[in-house]
Amino acid sequence: REFGINLTPLAVDLTTKTHREEGQNLAAKLASGEMDITAMIMGDLISIEAMRCLAENGIRVPEDFSIVGLSGTQVCEYCTPRLSTLVSPLVEIGEKAASLVVDDIKAKTLGVKLEPRHVTLSQGFLVRESTGPAPSGARRLSS
């Protein structure tokens, strides 16, 4: 809201059973004009299916719509266009989580109460071919 963005509580119904259905659902909403957005971030498999369905409906990625995946799986490299993706440091997440659990176990053994801890890890963005500038008619958030 601070930046003039009105968030819709549930922009896409992701309660379907398969990645294919979820991608098709998104593409249908975009093609019908039900969703007035220029980009979306979703899981890799949903993103790939959405790109296929968007193409079937004449919506070009990235010229008309940008899509970013979330997992950074290898399959992102083999679709057309190649999927841009956020890359999480999975090994580092696992190591940090394990370290926190070990610290908790040690603290309980010693009868020590630990304060809540907040951990922030860097996420990467791997730019490929599924992202581009917003279309020329897109609503701008700032002047």
HELIX and SHEET records of a PDB file:
HELIX    1   1 HIS A   19  SER A   32  1                                  14    
HELIX    2   2 ASP A   44  GLU A   56  1                                  13    
HELIX    3   3 GLN A   74  GLU A   77  5                                   4    
HELIX    4   4 LEU A   90  LEU A  110  1                                  21    
SHEET    1   A 4 ALA A  39  MET A  42  0                                        
SHEET    2   A 4 SER A  66  GLY A  69  1                                        
SHEET    3   A 4 SER A  84  VAL A  87  1                                        
SHEET    4   A 4 GLY A 124  LEU A 126 -1                                        
END                                                                             
